[in-house]
Amino acid sequence: MNTSPWRRDAARAESITRARTGLTRDLRGRQRRYLAAMLVRSACVVVMAVTWNRWPALAVCALVGAGGIPYVAVVVAQAGWRQHRGARPALARVNEEPAARVVLEPTLILPPEHNTAD
């Protein structure tokens, strides 16, 4: 007989290391990634403006970067939460039997009576 408190047939406890990050922290991280990408895009626009006459090849590369970065920034910023999504364990067991029906009686609502004989 096994005297160990660990049972292999019992359900395993959920590990806290596998828990998803909170929505507030996730949103803050996505905003920071998006802001960083927009700062790089702004730098590309400045490089394009400064190098347009002197190094046109570099200016065109900066223009392409400034045009493509917004799409990449949005995709990267929105990718955070979905990657951590997985099967969630049930929090509470669902009761299979339907709730009892309650029959409501009809009610007549009359307007308040006013004294018209003043």
Biopython code that builds the backbone (N, CA, C, O; Angstrom):
import numpy as np
from Bio.PDB.StructureBuilder import StructureBuilder

atoms = [
    (1, "MET", "N", (0.840, -1.178, 0.000)),
    (1, "MET", "CA", (0.000, 0.000, 0.000)),
    (1, "MET", "C", (0.883, 1.239, 0.000)),
    (1, "MET", "O", (1.900, 1.295, 0.691)),
    (2, "ASN", "N", (0.488, 2.206, -0.767)),
    (2, "ASN", "CA", (1.251, 3.436, -0.883)),
    (2, "ASN", "C", (0.807, 4.409, 0.211)),
    (2, "ASN", "O", (-0.378, 4.728, 0.308)),
    (3, "THR", "N", (1.731, 4.876, 1.023)),
    (3, "THR", "CA", (1.401, 5.802, 2.103)),
    (3, "THR", "C", (1.702, 7.243, 1.726)),
    (3, "THR", "O", (1.569, 8.143, 2.554)),
    (4, "SER", "N", (2.096, 7.462, 0.512)),
    (4, "SER", "CA", (2.428, 8.811, 0.063)),
    (4, "SER", "C", (1.150, 9.643, -0.076)),
    (4, "SER", "O", (0.122, 9.126, -0.512)),
    (5, "PRO", "N", (1.209, 10.938, 0.293)),
    (5, "PRO", "CA", (0.012, 11.779, 0.149)),
    (5, "PRO", "C", (-0.287, 12.132, -1.313)),
    (5, "PRO", "O", (-1.367, 12.647, -1.603)),
    (6, "TRP", "N", (0.624, 11.874, -2.220)),
    (6, "TRP", "CA", (0.426, 12.200, -3.622)),
    (6, "TRP", "C", (-0.291, 11.058, -4.326)),
    (6, "TRP", "O", (0.140, 9.907, -4.263)),
    (7, "ARG", "N", (-1.351, 11.376, -4.972)),
    (7, "ARG", "CA", (-2.115, 10.367, -5.714)),
    (7, "ARG", "C", (-2.031, 10.680, -7.195)),
    (7, "ARG", "O", (-2.242, 11.819, -7.611)),
    (8, "ARG", "N", (-1.733, 9.702, -7.960)),
    (8, "ARG", "CA", (-1.599, 9.920, -9.403)),
    (8, "ARG", "C", (-2.956, 9.999, -10.096)),
    (8, "ARG", "O", (-3.067, 10.607, -11.160)),
    (9, "ASP", "N", (-3.981, 9.399, -9.512)),
    (9, "ASP", "CA", (-5.291, 9.414, -10.166)),
    (9, "ASP", "C", (-6.084, 10.677, -9.842)),
    (9, "ASP", "O", (-7.129, 10.909, -10.451)),
    (10, "ALA", "N", (-5.621, 11.498, -8.906)),
    (10, "ALA", "CA", (-6.332, 12.729, -8.551)),
    (10, "ALA", "C", (-6.067, 13.803, -9.615)),
    (10, "ALA", "O", (-5.047, 13.775, -10.304)),
    (11, "ALA", "N", (-6.993, 14.735, -9.731)),
    (11, "ALA", "CA", (-6.835, 15.830, -10.685)),
    (11, "ALA", "C", (-5.694, 16.730, -10.228)),
    (11, "ALA", "O", (-5.537, 17.021, -9.043)),
    (12, "ARG", "N", (-4.903, 17.162, -11.209)),
    (12, "ARG", "CA", (-3.767, 18.017, -10.874)),
    (12, "ARG", "C", (-4.239, 19.434, -10.620)),
    (12, "ARG", "O", (-5.164, 19.920, -11.272)),
    (13, "ALA", "N", (-3.603, 20.089, -9.673)),
    (13, "ALA", "CA", (-3.927, 21.482, -9.360)),
    (13, "ALA", "C", (-3.392, 22.381, -10.468)),
    (13, "ALA", "O", (-2.387, 22.068, -11.105)),
    (14, "GLU", "N", (-4.065, 23.485, -10.686)),
    (14, "GLU", "CA", (-3.649, 24.434, -11.709)),
    (14, "GLU", "C", (-2.415, 25.169, -11.218)),
    (14, "GLU", "O", (-2.383, 25.651, -10.086)),
    (15, "SER", "N", (-1.405, 25.255, -12.063)),
    (15, "SER", "CA", (-0.152, 25.909, -11.704)),
    (15, "SER", "C", (-0.284, 27.406, -11.928)),
    (15, "SER", "O", (-0.813, 27.831, -12.955)),
    (16, "ILE", "N", (0.187, 28.209, -10.987)),
    (16, "ILE", "CA", (0.103, 29.663, -11.121)),
    (16, "ILE", "C", (1.064, 30.163, -12.192)),
    (16, "ILE", "O", (0.863, 31.253, -12.728)),
    (17, "THR", "N", (2.081, 29.412, -12.512)),
    (17, "THR", "CA", (3.020, 29.851, -13.548)),
    (17, "THR", "C", (2.395, 29.796, -14.937)),
    (17, "THR", "O", (2.897, 30.439, -15.860)),
    (18, "ARG", "N", (1.309, 29.040, -15.105)),
    (18, "ARG", "CA", (0.630, 28.971, -16.395)),
    (18, "ARG", "C", (-0.502, 29.988, -16.491)),
    (18, "ARG", "O", (-1.195, 30.043, -17.506)),
    (19, "ALA", "N", (-0.697, 30.786, -15.458)),
    (19, "ALA", "CA", (-1.786, 31.764, -15.471)),
    (19, "ALA", "C", (-1.476, 32.867, -16.479)),
    (19, "ALA", "O", (-0.318, 33.229, -16.688)),
    (20, "ARG", "N", (-2.523, 33.389, -17.094)),
    (20, "ARG", "CA", (-2.354, 34.475, -18.051)),
    (20, "ARG", "C", (-2.077, 35.775, -17.315)),
    (20, "ARG", "O", (-2.429, 35.929, -16.145)),
    (21, "THR", "N", (-1.444, 36.705, -18.012)),
    (21, "THR", "CA", (-1.239, 38.020, -17.430)),
    (21, "THR", "C", (-2.578, 38.737, -17.346)),
    (21, "THR", "O", (-3.493, 38.454, -18.119)),
    (22, "GLY", "N", (-2.686, 39.658, -16.414)),
    (22, "GLY", "CA", (-3.918, 40.410, -16.243)),
    (22, "GLY", "C", (-4.165, 41.336, -17.423)),
    (22, "GLY", "O", (-3.242, 41.683, -18.159)),
    (23, "LEU", "N", (-5.415, 41.730, -17.592)),
    (23, "LEU", "CA", (-5.772, 42.596, -18.717)),
    (23, "LEU", "C", (-5.093, 43.954, -18.634)),
    (23, "LEU", "O", (-4.687, 44.503, -19.659)),
    (24, "THR", "N", (-4.964, 44.503, -17.432)),
    (24, "THR", "CA", (-4.337, 45.815, -17.282)),
    (24, "THR", "C", (-2.875, 45.765, -17.700)),
    (24, "THR", "O", (-2.404, 46.628, -18.441)),
    (25, "ARG", "N", (-2.163, 44.760, -17.226)),
    (25, "ARG", "CA", (-0.746, 44.623, -17.577)),
    (25, "ARG", "C", (-0.585, 44.319, -19.064)),
    (25, "ARG", "O", (0.339, 44.821, -19.703)),
    (26, "ASP", "N", (-1.469, 43.511, -19.611)),
    (26, "ASP", "CA", (-1.399, 43.185, -21.027)),
    (26, "ASP", "C", (-1.661, 44.419, -21.885)),
    (26, "ASP", "O", (-0.964, 44.650, -22.873)),
    (27, "LEU", "N", (-2.662, 45.207, -21.509)),
    (27, "LEU", "CA", (-2.979, 46.424, -22.255)),
    (27, "LEU", "C", (-1.814, 47.404, -22.199)),
    (27, "LEU", "O", (-1.469, 48.016, -23.210)),
    (28, "ARG", "N", (-1.208, 47.558, -21.031)),
    (28, "ARG", "CA", (-0.067, 48.457, -20.890)),
    (28, "ARG", "C", (1.092, 48.012, -21.783)),
    (28, "ARG", "O", (1.741, 48.845, -22.415)),
    (29, "GLY", "N", (1.353, 46.716, -21.838)),
    (29, "GLY", "CA", (2.422, 46.209, -22.693)),
    (29, "GLY", "C", (2.140, 46.432, -24.169)),
    (29, "GLY", "O", (3.037, 46.795, -24.929)),
    (30, "ARG", "N", (0.877, 46.211, -24.581)),
    (30, "ARG", "CA", (0.523, 46.446, -25.982)),
    (30, "ARG", "C", (0.655, 47.916, -26.347)),
    (30, "ARG", "O", (1.107, 48.247, -27.443)),
    (31, "GLN", "N", (0.259, 48.810, -25.425)),
    (31, "GLN", "CA", (0.386, 50.237, -25.694)),
    (31, "GLN", "C", (1.850, 50.638, -25.827)),
    (31, "GLN", "O", (2.194, 51.458, -26.678)),
    (32, "ARG", "N", (2.706, 50.069, -24.998)),
    (32, "ARG", "CA", (4.137, 50.383, -25.083)),
    (32, "ARG", "C", (4.733, 49.881, -26.395)),
    (32, "ARG", "O", (5.527, 50.584, -27.021)),
    (33, "ARG", "N", (4.360, 48.677, -26.816)),
    (33, "ARG", "CA", (4.866, 48.163, -28.091)),
    (33, "ARG", "C", (4.398, 49.035, -29.258)),
    (33, "ARG", "O", (5.167, 49.312, -30.180)),
    (34, "TYR", "N", (3.140, 49.464, -29.215)),
    (34, "TYR", "CA", (2.610, 50.304, -30.288)),
    (34, "TYR", "C", (3.299, 51.665, -30.288)),
    (34, "TYR", "O", (3.629, 52.189, -31.352)),
    (35, "LEU", "N", (3.521, 52.246, -29.102)),
    (35, "LEU", "CA", (4.199, 53.538, -29.014)),
    (35, "LEU", "C", (5.630, 53.436, -29.539)),
    (35, "LEU", "O", (6.091, 54.329, -30.250)),
    (36, "ALA", "N", (6.329, 52.368, -29.199)),
    (36, "ALA", "CA", (7.693, 52.176, -29.699)),
    (36, "ALA", "C", (7.702, 52.075, -31.218)),
    (36, "ALA", "O", (8.576, 52.648, -31.868)),
    (37, "ALA", "N", (6.752, 51.362, -31.788)),
    (37, "ALA", "CA", (6.684, 51.241, -33.241)),
    (37, "ALA", "C", (6.379, 52.584, -33.892)),
    (37, "ALA", "O", (6.922, 52.891, -34.954)),
    (38, "MET", "N", (5.527, 53.380, -33.279)),
    (38, "MET", "CA", (5.215, 54.686, -33.849)),
    (38, "MET", "C", (6.396, 55.646, -33.721)),
    (38, "MET", "O", (6.569, 56.524, -34.566)),
    (39, "LEU", "N", (7.212, 55.489, -32.674)),
    (39, "LEU", "CA", (8.425, 56.307, -32.567)),
    (39, "LEU", "C", (9.421, 55.928, -33.665)),
    (39, "LEU", "O", (10.078, 56.801, -34.232)),
    (40, "VAL", "N", (9.534, 54.642, -33.964)),
    (40, "VAL", "CA", (10.401, 54.206, -35.063)),
    (40, "VAL", "C", (9.858, 54.738, -36.382)),
    (40, "VAL", "O", (10.632, 55.135, -37.254)),
    (41, "ARG", "N", (8.550, 54.752, -36.538)),
    (41, "ARG", "CA", (7.953, 55.287, -37.771)),
    (41, "ARG", "C", (8.243, 56.780, -37.903)),
    (41, "ARG", "O", (8.562, 57.262, -38.990)),
    (42, "SER", "N", (8.130, 57.506, -36.797)),
    (42, "SER", "CA", (8.441, 58.943, -36.836)),
    (42, "SER", "C", (9.901, 59.164, -37.206)),
    (42, "SER", "O", (10.217, 60.084, -37.961)),
    (43, "ALA", "N", (10.794, 58.330, -36.681)),
    (43, "ALA", "CA", (12.211, 58.438, -37.029)),
    (43, "ALA", "C", (12.422, 58.157, -38.515)),
    (43, "ALA", "O", (13.257, 58.797, -39.155)),
    (44, "CYS", "N", (11.673, 57.205, -39.065)),
    (44, "CYS", "CA", (11.768, 56.917, -40.503)),
    (44, "CYS", "C", (11.335, 58.114, -41.339)),
    (44, "CYS", "O", (11.946, 58.409, -42.366)),
    (45, "VAL", "N", (10.294, 58.798, -40.910)),
    (45, "VAL", "CA", (9.827, 59.976, -41.643)),
    (45, "VAL", "C", (10.873, 61.079, -41.585)),
    (45, "VAL", "O", (11.113, 61.753, -42.586)),
    (46, "VAL", "N", (11.498, 61.274, -40.430)),
    (46, "VAL", "CA", (12.541, 62.299, -40.304)),
    (46, "VAL", "C", (13.744, 61.933, -41.165)),
    (46, "VAL", "O", (14.292, 62.794, -41.854)),
    (47, "VAL", "N", (14.162, 60.675, -41.137)),
    (47, "VAL", "CA", (15.290, 60.235, -41.971)),
    (47, "VAL", "C", (14.959, 60.420, -43.443)),
    (47, "VAL", "O", (15.821, 60.832, -44.219)),
    (48, "MET", "N", (13.740, 60.127, -43.840)),
    (48, "MET", "CA", (13.347, 60.310, -45.225)),
    (48, "MET", "C", (13.433, 61.780, -45.623)),
    (48, "MET", "O", (13.938, 62.107, -46.697)),
    (49, "ALA", "N", (12.944, 62.660, -44.760)),
    (49, "ALA", "CA", (12.958, 64.087, -45.092)),
    (49, "ALA", "C", (14.380, 64.640, -45.164)),
    (49, "ALA", "O", (14.676, 65.485, -46.009)),
    (50, "VAL", "N", (15.255, 64.172, -44.286)),
    (50, "VAL", "CA", (16.625, 64.687, -44.245)),
    (50, "VAL", "C", (17.458, 64.162, -45.412)),
    (50, "VAL", "O", (18.294, 64.891, -45.944)),
    (51, "THR", "N", (17.244, 62.919, -45.814)),
    (51, "THR", "CA", (18.105, 62.289, -46.818)),
    (51, "THR", "C", (17.504, 62.249, -48.216)),
    (51, "THR", "O", (18.066, 61.589, -49.090)),
    (52, "TRP", "N", (16.406, 62.915, -48.462)),
    (52, "TRP", "CA", (15.727, 62.810, -49.752)),
    (52, "TRP", "C", (16.616, 63.284, -50.911)),
    (52, "TRP", "O", (16.670, 62.612, -51.942)),
    (53, "ASN", "N", (17.300, 64.399, -50.775)),
    (53, "ASN", "CA", (18.122, 64.941, -51.870)),
    (53, "ASN", "C", (19.510, 64.332, -51.905)),
    (53, "ASN", "O", (20.081, 64.182, -52.984)),
    (54, "ARG", "N", (20.066, 63.978, -50.762)),
    (54, "ARG", "CA", (21.457, 63.505, -50.725)),
    (54, "ARG", "C", (21.567, 61.999, -50.974)),
    (54, "ARG", "O", (22.391, 61.579, -51.787)),
    (55, "TRP", "N", (20.767, 61.184, -50.303)),
    (55, "TRP", "CA", (20.798, 59.727, -50.478)),
    (55, "TRP", "C", (19.378, 59.229, -50.760)),
    (55, "TRP", "O", (18.677, 58.809, -49.840)),
    (56, "PRO", "N", (18.960, 59.274, -51.999)),
    (56, "PRO", "CA", (17.572, 58.907, -52.301)),
    (56, "PRO", "C", (17.246, 57.440, -52.014)),
    (56, "PRO", "O", (16.098, 57.127, -51.698)),
    (57, "ALA", "N", (18.215, 56.538, -52.113)),
    (57, "ALA", "CA", (17.940, 55.117, -51.829)),
    (57, "ALA", "C", (17.587, 54.934, -50.348)),
    (57, "ALA", "O", (16.659, 54.196, -50.016)),
    (58, "LEU", "N", (18.317, 55.598, -49.476)),
    (58, "LEU", "CA", (18.023, 55.532, -48.045)),
    (58, "LEU", "C", (16.668, 56.183, -47.744)),
    (58, "LEU", "O", (15.915, 55.703, -46.897)),
    (59, "ALA", "N", (16.369, 57.276, -48.446)),
    (59, "ALA", "CA", (15.086, 57.955, -48.247)),
    (59, "ALA", "C", (13.926, 57.067, -48.676)),
    (59, "ALA", "O", (12.885, 57.058, -48.017)),
    (60, "VAL", "N", (14.082, 56.322, -49.762)),
    (60, "VAL", "CA", (13.015, 55.428, -50.223)),
    (60, "VAL", "C", (12.835, 54.274, -49.237)),
    (60, "VAL", "O", (11.709, 53.867, -48.954)),
    (61, "CYS", "N", (13.947, 53.747, -48.713)),
    (61, "CYS", "CA", (13.847, 52.684, -47.693)),
    (61, "CYS", "C", (13.124, 53.193, -46.446)),
    (61, "CYS", "O", (12.298, 52.487, -45.869)),
    (62, "ALA", "N", (13.439, 54.411, -46.039)),
    (62, "ALA", "CA", (12.764, 54.997, -44.881)),
    (62, "ALA", "C", (11.284, 55.221, -45.173)),
    (62, "ALA", "O", (10.444, 55.055, -44.288)),
    (63, "LEU", "N", (10.961, 55.597, -46.411)),
    (63, "LEU", "CA", (9.566, 55.792, -46.802)),
    (63, "LEU", "C", (8.806, 54.466, -46.767)),
    (63, "LEU", "O", (7.666, 54.421, -46.306)),
    (64, "VAL", "N", (9.418, 53.406, -47.243)),
    (64, "VAL", "CA", (8.779, 52.090, -47.208)),
    (64, "VAL", "C", (8.592, 51.641, -45.759)),
    (64, "VAL", "O", (7.552, 51.087, -45.402)),
    (65, "GLY", "N", (9.604, 51.884, -44.929)),
    (65, "GLY", "CA", (9.486, 51.545, -43.508)),
    (65, "GLY", "C", (8.379, 52.333, -42.825)),
    (65, "GLY", "O", (7.622, 51.778, -42.029)),
    (66, "ALA", "N", (8.280, 53.613, -43.129)),
    (66, "ALA", "CA", (7.229, 54.438, -42.526)),
    (66, "ALA", "C", (5.850, 54.021, -42.998)),
    (66, "ALA", "O", (4.866, 54.206, -42.281)),
    (67, "GLY", "N", (5.769, 53.464, -44.187)),
    (67, "GLY", "CA", (4.468, 53.005, -44.694)),
    (67, "GLY", "C", (4.078, 51.637, -44.157)),
    (67, "GLY", "O", (2.890, 51.372, -43.974)),
    (68, "GLY", "N", (5.036, 50.769, -43.901)),
    (68, "GLY", "CA", (4.735, 49.409, -43.459)),
    (68, "GLY", "C", (4.667, 49.233, -41.959)),
    (68, "GLY", "O", (4.042, 48.290, -41.473)),
    (69, "ILE", "N", (5.296, 50.118, -41.225)),
    (69, "ILE", "CA", (5.336, 49.970, -39.766)),
    (69, "ILE", "C", (3.953, 50.055, -39.112)),
    (69, "ILE", "O", (3.716, 49.298, -38.172)),
    (70, "PRO", "N", (3.022, 50.918, -39.537)),
    (70, "PRO", "CA", (1.721, 50.944, -38.854)),
    (70, "PRO", "C", (0.990, 49.607, -38.889)),
    (70, "PRO", "O", (0.396, 49.206, -37.888)),
    (71, "TYR", "N", (1.024, 48.919, -40.013)),
    (71, "TYR", "CA", (0.371, 47.610, -40.102)),
    (71, "TYR", "C", (1.042, 46.617, -39.164)),
    (71, "TYR", "O", (0.363, 45.909, -38.421)),
    (72, "VAL", "N", (2.347, 46.562, -39.192)),
    (72, "VAL", "CA", (3.089, 45.644, -38.327)),
    (72, "VAL", "C", (2.862, 46.003, -36.858)),
    (72, "VAL", "O", (2.732, 45.110, -36.020)),
    (73, "ALA", "N", (2.814, 47.285, -36.540)),
    (73, "ALA", "CA", (2.620, 47.712, -35.153)),
    (73, "ALA", "C", (1.264, 47.274, -34.619)),
    (73, "ALA", "O", (1.160, 46.826, -33.477)),
    (74, "VAL", "N", (0.242, 47.399, -35.427)),
    (74, "VAL", "CA", (-1.088, 46.989, -34.979)),
    (74, "VAL", "C", (-1.151, 45.476, -34.799)),
    (74, "VAL", "O", (-1.722, 44.995, -33.820)),
    (75, "VAL", "N", (-0.578, 44.729, -35.719)),
    (75, "VAL", "CA", (-0.598, 43.270, -35.614)),
    (75, "VAL", "C", (0.180, 42.813, -34.382)),
    (75, "VAL", "O", (-0.283, 41.940, -33.648)),
    (76, "VAL", "N", (1.346, 43.390, -34.151)),
    (76, "VAL", "CA", (2.160, 43.003, -32.997)),
    (76, "VAL", "C", (1.485, 43.426, -31.701)),
    (76, "VAL", "O", (1.505, 42.678, -30.724)),
    (77, "ALA", "N", (0.888, 44.611, -31.677)),
    (77, "ALA", "CA", (0.247, 45.092, -30.446)),
    (77, "ALA", "C", (-0.968, 44.256, -30.090)),
    (77, "ALA", "O", (-1.247, 44.061, -28.907)),
    (78, "GLN", "N", (-1.697, 43.759, -31.070)),
    (78, "GLN", "CA", (-2.895, 42.975, -30.787)),
    (78, "GLN", "C", (-2.611, 41.497, -30.578)),
    (78, "GLN", "O", (-3.512, 40.753, -30.191)),
    (79, "ALA", "N", (-1.400, 41.055, -30.819)),
    (79, "ALA", "CA", (-1.091, 39.631, -30.750)),
    (79, "ALA", "C", (-0.878, 39.128, -29.333)),
    (79, "ALA", "O", (-0.874, 37.916, -29.119)),
    (80, "GLY", "N", (-0.704, 40.001, -28.367)),
    (80, "GLY", "CA", (-0.321, 39.568, -27.029)),
    (80, "GLY", "C", (-1.320, 38.687, -26.320)),
    (80, "GLY", "O", (-0.946, 37.599, -25.882)),
    (81, "TRP", "N", (-2.554, 39.085, -26.182)),
    (81, "TRP", "CA", (-3.530, 38.363, -25.363)),
    (81, "TRP", "C", (-3.944, 37.050, -26.002)),
    (81, "TRP", "O", (-4.150, 36.069, -25.288)),
    (82, "ARG", "N", (-4.070, 36.998, -27.302)),
    (82, "ARG", "CA", (-4.549, 35.802, -27.979)),
    (82, "ARG", "C", (-3.555, 34.657, -27.898)),
    (82, "ARG", "O", (-3.961, 33.496, -27.941)),
    (83, "GLN", "N", (-2.275, 34.946, -27.783)),
    (83, "GLN", "CA", (-1.294, 33.877, -27.715)),
    (83, "GLN", "C", (-1.406, 33.107, -26.404)),
    (83, "GLN", "O", (-1.063, 31.925, -26.357)),
    (84, "HIS", "N", (-1.870, 33.741, -25.358)),
    (84, "HIS", "CA", (-1.963, 33.094, -24.059)),
    (84, "HIS", "C", (-3.301, 32.403, -23.851)),
    (84, "HIS", "O", (-3.494, 31.709, -22.853)),
    (85, "ARG", "N", (-4.211, 32.586, -24.773)),
    (85, "ARG", "CA", (-5.541, 32.036, -24.601)),
    (85, "ARG", "C", (-5.515, 30.526, -24.798)),
    (85, "ARG", "O", (-4.880, 30.026, -25.727)),
    (86, "GLY", "N", (-6.181, 29.827, -23.954)),
    (86, "GLY", "CA", (-6.222, 28.381, -24.066)),
    (86, "GLY", "C", (-7.494, 27.863, -23.433)),
    (86, "GLY", "O", (-8.410, 28.631, -23.140)),
    (87, "ALA", "N", (-7.548, 26.587, -23.227)),
    (87, "ALA", "CA", (-8.730, 26.004, -22.601)),
    (87, "ALA", "C", (-8.773, 26.415, -21.137)),
    (87, "ALA", "O", (-7.799, 26.250, -20.404)),
    (88, "ARG", "N", (-9.891, 26.939, -20.731)),
    (88, "ARG", "CA", (-10.042, 27.360, -19.348)),
    (88, "ARG", "C", (-10.737, 26.267, -18.557)),
    (88, "ARG", "O", (-11.683, 25.648, -19.044)),
    (89, "PRO", "N", (-10.276, 26.031, -17.353)),
    (89, "PRO", "CA", (-10.970, 25.050, -16.530)),
    (89, "PRO", "C", (-12.315, 25.614, -16.070)),
    (89, "PRO", "O", (-12.463, 26.823, -15.897)),
    (90, "ALA", "N", (-13.263, 24.750, -15.879)),
    (90, "ALA", "CA", (-14.586, 25.180, -15.418)),
    (90, "ALA", "C", (-14.470, 25.683, -13.981)),
    (90, "ALA", "O", (-13.850, 25.033, -13.139)),
    (91, "LEU", "N", (-15.061, 26.829, -13.706)),
    (91, "LEU", "CA", (-14.993, 27.393, -12.362)),
    (91, "LEU", "C", (-16.025, 26.768, -11.439)),
    (91, "LEU", "O", (-15.753, 26.552, -10.258)),
    (92, "ALA", "N", (-17.173, 26.485, -11.954)),
    (92, "ALA", "CA", (-18.228, 25.880, -11.138)),
    (92, "ALA", "C", (-18.966, 24.865, -11.993)),
    (92, "ALA", "O", (-19.057, 25.005, -13.212)),
    (93, "ARG", "N", (-19.475, 23.871, -11.355)),
    (93, "ARG", "CA", (-20.229, 22.863, -12.095)),
    (93, "ARG", "C", (-21.614, 23.398, -12.431)),
    (93, "ARG", "O", (-22.261, 24.051, -11.612)),
    (94, "VAL", "N", (-22.046, 23.116, -13.620)),
    (94, "VAL", "CA", (-23.346, 23.584, -14.087)),
    (94, "VAL", "C", (-24.399, 22.572, -13.657)),
    (94, "VAL", "O", (-24.245, 21.366, -13.854)),
    (95, "ASN", "N", (-25.462, 23.084, -13.071)),
    (95, "ASN", "CA", (-26.554, 22.219, -12.657)),
    (95, "ASN", "C", (-27.366, 21.848, -13.890)),
    (95, "ASN", "O", (-27.834, 22.726, -14.614)),
    (96, "GLU", "N", (-27.530, 20.579, -14.127)),
    (96, "GLU", "CA", (-28.188, 20.114, -15.338)),
    (96, "GLU", "C", (-29.713, 20.228, -15.292)),
    (96, "GLU", "O", (-30.347, 20.332, -16.342)),
    (97, "GLU", "N", (-30.304, 20.211, -14.118)),
    (97, "GLU", "CA", (-31.766, 20.266, -14.047)),
    (97, "GLU", "C", (-32.235, 21.707, -14.176)),
    (97, "GLU", "O", (-31.615, 22.614, -13.621)),
    (98, "PRO", "N", (-33.328, 21.924, -14.907)),
    (98, "PRO", "CA", (-33.798, 23.287, -15.122)),
    (98, "PRO", "C", (-34.377, 23.881, -13.833)),
    (98, "PRO", "O", (-34.821, 23.163, -12.938)),
    (99, "ALA", "N", (-34.356, 25.196, -13.773)),
    (99, "ALA", "CA", (-34.898, 25.891, -12.610)),
    (99, "ALA", "C", (-36.419, 25.773, -12.609)),
    (99, "ALA", "O", (-37.046, 25.639, -13.660)),
    (100, "ALA", "N", (-36.998, 25.826, -11.419)),
    (100, "ALA", "CA", (-38.452, 25.729, -11.292)),
    (100, "ALA", "C", (-39.104, 26.971, -11.892)),
    (100, "ALA", "O", (-38.600, 28.084, -11.737)),
    (101, "ARG", "N", (-40.228, 26.769, -12.577)),
    (101, "ARG", "CA", (-40.931, 27.898, -13.183)),
    (101, "ARG", "C", (-41.785, 28.598, -12.140)),
    (101, "ARG", "O", (-42.422, 27.960, -11.302)),
    (102, "VAL", "N", (-41.785, 29.895, -12.208)),
    (102, "VAL", "CA", (-42.610, 30.700, -11.314)),
    (102, "VAL", "C", (-43.677, 31.364, -12.172)),
    (102, "VAL", "O", (-43.363, 32.061, -13.136)),
    (103, "VAL", "N", (-44.932, 31.145, -11.820)),
    (103, "VAL", "CA", (-46.036, 31.735, -12.573)),
    (103, "VAL", "C", (-46.413, 33.044, -11.895)),
    (103, "VAL", "O", (-46.734, 33.073, -10.707)),
    (104, "LEU", "N", (-46.370, 34.114, -12.657)),
    (104, "LEU", "CA", (-46.710, 35.427, -12.126)),
    (104, "LEU", "C", (-48.190, 35.698, -12.380)),
    (104, "LEU", "O", (-48.721, 35.403, -13.451)),
    (105, "GLU", "N", (-48.833, 36.262, -11.376)),
    (105, "GLU", "CA", (-50.239, 36.611, -11.529)),
    (105, "GLU", "C", (-50.340, 37.980, -12.182)),
    (105, "GLU", "O", (-49.517, 38.855, -11.909)),
    (106, "PRO", "N", (-51.336, 38.180, -13.040)),
    (106, "PRO", "CA", (-51.490, 39.500, -13.650)),
    (106, "PRO", "C", (-51.898, 40.526, -12.603)),
    (106, "PRO", "O", (-52.662, 40.229, -11.685)),
    (107, "THR", "N", (-51.381, 41.720, -12.755)),
    (107, "THR", "CA", (-51.648, 42.792, -11.797)),
    (107, "THR", "C", (-52.206, 43.981, -12.553)),
    (107, "THR", "O", (-51.711, 44.337, -13.622)),
    (108, "LEU", "N", (-53.241, 44.595, -11.995)),
    (108, "LEU", "CA", (-53.837, 45.777, -12.582)),
    (108, "LEU", "C", (-53.287, 46.993, -11.853)),
    (108, "LEU", "O", (-53.407, 47.102, -10.633)),
    (109, "ILE", "N", (-52.692, 47.896, -12.597)),
    (109, "ILE", "CA", (-52.116, 49.110, -12.003)),
    (109, "ILE", "C", (-53.012, 50.279, -12.382)),
    (109, "ILE", "O", (-53.187, 50.586, -13.562)),
    (110, "LEU", "N", (-53.577, 50.928, -11.369)),
    (110, "LEU", "CA", (-54.482, 52.057, -11.599)),
    (110, "LEU", "C", (-53.728, 53.354, -11.335)),
    (110, "LEU", "O", (-52.825, 53.398, -10.499)),
    (111, "PRO", "N", (-54.107, 54.418, -12.059)),
    (111, "PRO", "CA", (-53.462, 55.711, -11.799)),
    (111, "PRO", "C", (-53.926, 56.243, -10.438)),
    (111, "PRO", "O", (-54.995, 55.868, -9.956)),
    (112, "PRO", "N", (-53.135, 57.101, -9.831)),
    (112, "PRO", "CA", (-53.526, 57.635, -8.516)),
    (112, "PRO", "C", (-54.799, 58.472, -8.629)),
    (112, "PRO", "O", (-55.041, 59.130, -9.641)),
    (113, "GLU", "N", (-55.598, 58.433, -7.579)),
    (113, "GLU", "CA", (-56.842, 59.196, -7.572)),
    (113, "GLU", "C", (-56.548, 60.642, -7.173)),
    (113, "GLU", "O", (-55.806, 60.914, -6.229)),
    (114, "HIS", "N", (-57.153, 61.549, -7.921)),
    (114, "HIS", "CA", (-56.994, 62.975, -7.616)),
    (114, "HIS", "C", (-58.349, 63.524, -7.158)),
    (114, "HIS", "O", (-59.394, 63.134, -7.678)),
    (115, "ASN", "N", (-58.317, 64.408, -6.204)),
    (115, "ASN", "CA", (-59.531, 65.036, -5.732)),
    (115, "ASN", "C", (-59.855, 66.193, -6.681)),
    (115, "ASN", "O", (-59.143, 67.197, -6.700)),
    (116, "THR", "N", (-60.929, 66.054, -7.470)),
    (116, "THR", "CA", (-61.272, 67.062, -8.458)),
    (116, "THR", "C", (-62.288, 68.068, -7.906)),
    (116, "THR", "O", (-62.574, 69.065, -8.568)),
    (117, "ALA", "N", (-62.827, 67.835, -6.735)),
    (117, "ALA", "CA", (-63.829, 68.743, -6.176)),
    (117, "ALA", "C", (-63.108, 69.732, -5.252)),
    (117, "ALA", "O", (-63.048, 69.517, -4.041)),
    (118, "ASP", "N", (-62.566, 70.806, -5.817)),
    (118, "ASP", "CA", (-61.897, 71.821, -5.001)),
    (118, "ASP", "C", (-62.748, 72.999, -4.750)),
    (118, "ASP", "O", (-62.321, 73.937, -4.078)),
]
sb = StructureBuilder()
sb.init_structure("model")
sb.init_model(0)
sb.init_chain("A")
sb.init_seg("    ")
for serial, (resi, resn, name, xyz) in enumerate(atoms, 1):
    if name == "N":
        sb.init_residue(resn, " ", resi, " ")
    sb.init_atom(name, np.array(xyz, "f"), 0.0, 1.0, " ", f" {name:<3s}", serial, name[0])
structure = sb.get_structure()
